[in-house]
Amino acid sequence: MARPDDEEGAAVAPGHPLAKGYLPLPRGAPVGKESVELQNGPKAGTFPVNGAPRDSLAAASGVLGGPQTPLAPEEETQARLLPAGAGAETPGAESSPLPRTALSPRRFVVLLIFSLYSLVNAFQWIQYSIISNVFEGFYGVTLLHIDWLSMVYMLAYVPLIFPATWLLDTRGLRLTALLGSGLNCLGAWIKCGSVQQHLFWVTMLGQCLCSVAQVFILGLPSRIASVWFGPKEVSTACATAVLGNQLGTAVGFLLPPVLVPNTQNDTNLLACNISTMFYGTSAVATLLFILTAIAFKEKPRYPPSQAQAALQDSPPEEYSYKKSIRNLFKNIPFVLLLITYGIMTGAFYSVSTLLNQMILTYYEGEEVNAGRIGLTLVVAGMVGSILCGLWLDYTKTYKQTTLIVYILSFIGMVIFTFTLDLRYIIIVFVTGGVLGFFMTGYLPLGFEFAVEITYPESEGTSSGLLNASAQIFGILFTLAQGKLTSDYGPKAGNIFLCVWMFIGIILTALIKSDLRRHNINIGITNVDVKAIPADSPTDQEPKMVMLSKQSESAI
């Protein structure tokens, strides 16, 4: 049985139909009754704008001629965004039922299943690079070949993100989840057939399928959180969904060095150990695919928040994927976040991929400890993610939290860089933990901040673009840092990342915080939510709406 929102302490508010191109208005406010007399006060159900009822502004905006009076920018926006034909009575508007919001217990099952198959996908991403020297010797290839087993995840994401987000927006959450889990399972089984020294291309094929699966996974945390979870838990849910991916990276750092120790002198034993790891991964991936097919649903019976209720009231035919993409790229705060998220997450990808090489440069024969350091980095980041999610749900201070975490990540990277060569591996554990706490804890912050400043655009599209940016920066950073590490040592490569992270801090400080989704959830509908196409004149310089004396007297 679904649980009403009032059990969470949030009252069920009137619905806010949010068709693309309109600001939300209360259902009880008929747009057709424009003749408002000031001596009788504002009509019940209307929202006053700077002292004037909104309905009268709507009527006034359509009248031209006579002496002209400009409206304030907010009034102009409110007036212009009312539906066309406001002069006609809207039949049945007064008697429209209020939308019910409720929280479904199934949301926890959906979140758990997603987190687990995301875990397996992340494990397969890092399982090669953390024991890169072992696979280099087994397959007889160069370190660059092994690095590409990780970088193919980043490379595949960029061209596939647009069809993947289109599929999510048009075909829904369940189909996207099935594709992600199914391709992850198929890739794992293909790798089981690559445990021979001349079959490197087979393991690359399996990894390519897993990288395609990732495209249908990384963009889902914010969508699952928004569609299934209420306003007081949405950021924590997003952080938990991201947590699954981080936990997979942690397991990928921990298990491969234990399951596949460096036994280069015994090829048969090495092949047996690799086979054990591959078959175990395949069995888990298969089980999770079956659970996804059984338990993963498209959406709950009732929307969990007023923001979701408003989106679900929008007619589907009004949605345009191309327009949504254009709107996002015309949203300057989102573009800045796109760059800064790419820098931070790309740096994390690069450090994760090259961690084994960095550690072994100063601590020869410490493959197992390299994996443990990676585990420390990610586990600390998991704690950071959950704490950041809880903090956002409590305070809604998205920009401030994002900027502070970015600065602390930069400081952590500087400390990690200049203490790596002190020859005390315990120090690397500590500095790696500090770096991971903030750098990995940043991931859900970026997702949730993007959803807030781009609402009502699709969460999957904004998250997908953030991840695409991360993959592009990840490839560039990994190649550049890998080259610098090989030629000049790990310190040079890490300093390279520090410079870019400092640039990210500056750009993050320039992001304008406009919490659109939060405003809808708390019932603020007479503010400029900007739920309109980004190419609308109201996103440019404010224009003047001219009123005649007749309209002015009505106000």
DALINLIN-V224510 format. One line per field, one symbol per residue. ss: DSSP state (H for helix, E for strand, C for the rest). phi: phi as a letter, one per 20 degrees, with the letter a starting at -180 (. if undefined). A space follows every 10 residues. Layout:
ss=???
phi=???
This chain:
ss=CCEEHHHHCC CCCCCECCCC CCCCCECCCC CCCCCCCHHH CCCCCCCEEC CEEHHHHHHH HCCCCCCCCC CCHHHHHHHH CCCCCCCCCC CCCCCCCCCC EEECCHHHHH HHHHHHHHHH HHHHHHCCHH HHHHHHHHHC CCHHHHHHHH HHHHHHHHHH HHHHHHHHHH HCHHHHHHHH HHHHHHHHHH HHCCCCCCCH HHHHHHHHHH HHHHHCCCCH HHHHHHHHCC CCCHHHHHHH HHHHHHHHHH HHHHHHHHHC CCCCCCHHHH HHHHHHHHHH HHHHHHHHHH HHHHHCCCCC CCECCHHHHH HHCCCHHHCC HHHHHHHHHC CHHHHHHHHH HHHHHHHHHH HHHHHHHHHH HHCCCCHHHH HHHHHHHHHH HHHHHHHHHH HHHHHCCHHH HHHHHHHHHH HHHHHHHHHC CCCCHHHHHH HHHHHHHHHH HHHHHHHHHH HHHHCCCCHH HHHHHHHHHH HHHHHHHHHH HHHHHHHHCH HHHHHHHHHH HHHHHHHHHC CCCCCHHHHH HCCCCCCCCC CCCCCCHHHC CCCCCCCCHH HHHHC
phi=.fdffffend ffegfcgcfg ncefcffedf eeeefdeffe nfffnedfdl ndffffffff fedcomgdcf efgfffffff efgfmffefe fmffdffffe dbdeffgfff fffggfffgf ffgffefeff cgffffffem ceffgffffe fffffffffe fffffffffd doffffffff ffffffffff ffedebfedf ffffffffff ffgffedfee gffffffddf gecfffffff ffggffffff fffefgfefc ffdffcffff fffffgffff ffffffgfff fffededfaf fdfebfffff fffffgfeec ffffffgffe efgffffgff ffffffffgf fffdggffff fdcfmdgfff ffffffgfff ffffffffff fffedlefff ffffffffff fffffgfedf demdffffff ffffffgeff ffgfffgfff ffedgeffff fffffgffff ffffffffff ffffffecog fffffgfgff fffffffffe feecefffff fenedddffm ecgfefgfed fgdededeff fffff
